[in-house]
Amino acid sequence: MSEVESRVVRFHEVGEPLDVLREERTLIAEPGEGKIRIRVSATGLNPADWELCRGFMPGVLPRGIGFDVAGTVDALGDGVTDVAVGDLVFGASDFAVQPSAGAADFTIMSQWFAVPAGLDVVQAAVLPMVLQTAVWSLDLLEVQPGETVLIHGAGGMVGYAAVQVALRLGARVIATAGPTFAGDLEGFGAQVTPYGSGMVERVRGLADGPVQHVLDVSRPNTGAIADLIEIAGDPTHVVTISNHDEARSQGARVNVDELLAAGGYPSSAFLADYAALAARGEFTLPIAATFPLGEWRAAAELSLSGAPHGKVVLVP
Ligand SMILES: NC(=O)c1ccc[n+]([C@@H]2O[C@H](COP(=O)([O-])OP(=O)(O)OC[C@H]3O[C@@H](n4cnc5c(N)ncnc54)[C@H](OP(=O)(O)O)[C@@H]3O)[C@@H](O)[C@H]2O)c1
């Protein structure tokens, strides 16, 4: 086992992603205790990658982008016994600790699951962050079978996942989304209406009764929280993942506030179950576009547009 040379996309100073990110060659270290190194097959990008460049969760620089990743195990750290070199895995790059992350030829992983037979590696790579966010946030709302849940912003990938998760919990799901994925979401079993002007009345009309829970997974936008509280009738029945300050000032809930107050992120063991569902075609996320690693700038521009309409993926 030794260091391997790799292209990496990373930043040495905090700023706007397209200003500070650069592609470089560097050596990727041997994995430390309890970690693995993979040859990357696919990297799913998330809005969080751009927030990291802007200073979210500050850490030692340089740092890389690409939390979500899938690839072939290339080296094992001490104590790792659940995978072997050559296995195909997906999960989380060790982005908070290493000087590079999943947007690379090789990366160190801190958490991984086997890619089940029948699941395409690109589909595996995009699962972790949106599913973790959707599952943990719906858990905070304590959604029960038969209750009505509004997923606001279900045209985004966290929302697209959350609709499927909430339906699996047995909830009745109302979703707001633009036209791109309205048909998909209805196909899963949700009732769908556009977001924007008149949303409160449209959702009330569809619900025809109380909406017990609201999960706000829209991209940050002003005014959404007040509308969502009006729909739920109680600010504590609204959890947001993106409109943090507005939610805090109006008594609504912010997922990361509660997850961090609880002492850290909960288990991600459900990712193995969702990968199995995805392999059987019972859970899916749309891919907006797949870019070669060298075209990371175009990939970033699509995600930064605010409306990528699907997951944006890099492949080496
Ligand atoms: N706190 C956390 O734990 C956490 C974790 C992950 C993500 N996030 C945040 O959550 C947000 C969503 O992430 P994502 O990965 O789902 O993003 P995404 O897939 O890039 O979502 C973009 C989509 O959101 C929809 N949208 C845009 N503006 C909207 C609005 N004003 N109201 C409702 N929907 C709107 C659009 O779809 P349509 O027009 O087709 O409907 C757009 O294509 C981001 O801000 C991200 O930073 C937070």
PDBQT file of the ligand as one rigid body, heavy atoms in Angstrom, charges set to zero:
ROOT
HETATM    1  N1  LIG A 401     -29.496  21.244   5.994  1.00  0.00    +0.000 N 
HETATM    2  C1  LIG A 401     -29.219  20.095   5.372  1.00  0.00    +0.000 C 
HETATM    3  O1  LIG A 401     -29.045  19.079   6.027  1.00  0.00    +0.000 OA
HETATM    4  C2  LIG A 401     -29.184  20.060   3.870  1.00  0.00    +0.000 A 
HETATM    5  C3  LIG A 401     -28.800  18.889   3.195  1.00  0.00    +0.000 A 
HETATM    6  C4  LIG A 401     -28.882  18.847   1.812  1.00  0.00    +0.000 A 
HETATM    7  C5  LIG A 401     -29.312  19.984   1.115  1.00  0.00    +0.000 A 
HETATM    8  N2  LIG A 401     -29.602  21.127   1.795  1.00  0.00    +0.000 N 
HETATM    9  C6  LIG A 401     -30.088  22.330   1.075  1.00  0.00    +0.000 C 
HETATM   10  O2  LIG A 401     -31.394  22.021   0.590  1.00  0.00    +0.000 OA
HETATM   11  C7  LIG A 401     -31.638  22.676  -0.650  1.00  0.00    +0.000 C 
HETATM   12  C8  LIG A 401     -32.100  21.653  -1.677  1.00  0.00    +0.000 C 
HETATM   13  O3  LIG A 401     -31.037  20.738  -1.962  1.00  0.00    +0.000 OA
HETATM   14  P1  LIG A 401     -31.162  19.761  -3.218  1.00  0.00    +0.000 P 
HETATM   15  O4  LIG A 401     -29.946  18.919  -3.259  1.00  0.00    +0.000 OA
HETATM   16  O5  LIG A 401     -32.505  19.121  -3.211  1.00  0.00    +0.000 OA
HETATM   17  O6  LIG A 401     -31.104  20.855  -4.384  1.00  0.00    +0.000 OA
HETATM   18  P2  LIG A 401     -31.418  20.712  -5.940  1.00  0.00    +0.000 P 
HETATM   19  O7  LIG A 401     -31.694  19.310  -6.332  1.00  0.00    +0.000 OA
HETATM   20  O8  LIG A 401     -30.336  21.434  -6.652  1.00  0.00    +0.000 OA
HETATM   21  O9  LIG A 401     -32.804  21.534  -6.035  1.00  0.00    +0.000 OA
HETATM   22  C9  LIG A 401     -33.031  22.423  -7.071  1.00  0.00    +0.000 C 
HETATM   23  C10 LIG A 401     -34.510  22.386  -7.457  1.00  0.00    +0.000 C 
HETATM   24  O10 LIG A 401     -35.300  23.000  -6.449  1.00  0.00    +0.000 OA
HETATM   25  C11 LIG A 401     -36.499  23.506  -7.051  1.00  0.00    +0.000 C 
HETATM   26  N3  LIG A 401     -36.673  24.893  -6.591  1.00  0.00    +0.000 N 
HETATM   27  C12 LIG A 401     -35.915  25.961  -6.932  1.00  0.00    +0.000 A 
HETATM   28  N4  LIG A 401     -36.387  27.076  -6.326  1.00  0.00    +0.000 NA
HETATM   29  C13 LIG A 401     -37.464  26.705  -5.597  1.00  0.00    +0.000 A 
HETATM   30  C14 LIG A 401     -38.380  27.400  -4.772  1.00  0.00    +0.000 A 
HETATM   31  N5  LIG A 401     -38.298  28.718  -4.576  1.00  0.00    +0.000 N 
HETATM   32  N6  LIG A 401     -39.351  26.700  -4.161  1.00  0.00    +0.000 NA
HETATM   33  C15 LIG A 401     -39.466  25.374  -4.334  1.00  0.00    +0.000 A 
HETATM   34  N7  LIG A 401     -38.618  24.641  -5.127  1.00  0.00    +0.000 NA
HETATM   35  C16 LIG A 401     -37.634  25.319  -5.750  1.00  0.00    +0.000 A 
HETATM   36  C17 LIG A 401     -36.266  23.453  -8.564  1.00  0.00    +0.000 C 
HETATM   37  O11 LIG A 401     -37.022  22.360  -9.106  1.00  0.00    +0.000 OA
HETATM   38  P3  LIG A 401     -38.441  22.531  -9.865  1.00  0.00    +0.000 P 
HETATM   39  O12 LIG A 401     -38.511  23.929 -10.357  1.00  0.00    +0.000 OA
HETATM   40  O13 LIG A 401     -38.414  21.501 -10.932  1.00  0.00    +0.000 OA
HETATM   41  O14 LIG A 401     -39.466  22.240  -8.832  1.00  0.00    +0.000 OA
HETATM   42  C18 LIG A 401     -34.786  23.152  -8.700  1.00  0.00    +0.000 C 
HETATM   43  O15 LIG A 401     -34.451  22.372  -9.843  1.00  0.00    +0.000 OA
HETATM   44  C19 LIG A 401     -30.327  23.393  -1.002  1.00  0.00    +0.000 C 
HETATM   45  O16 LIG A 401     -30.432  24.734  -0.617  1.00  0.00    +0.000 OA
HETATM   46  C20 LIG A 401     -29.273  22.688  -0.156  1.00  0.00    +0.000 C 
HETATM   47  O17 LIG A 401     -28.172  23.513   0.155  1.00  0.00    +0.000 OA
HETATM   48  C21 LIG A 401     -29.566  21.185   3.153  1.00  0.00    +0.000 A 
ENDROOT
TORSDOF 0
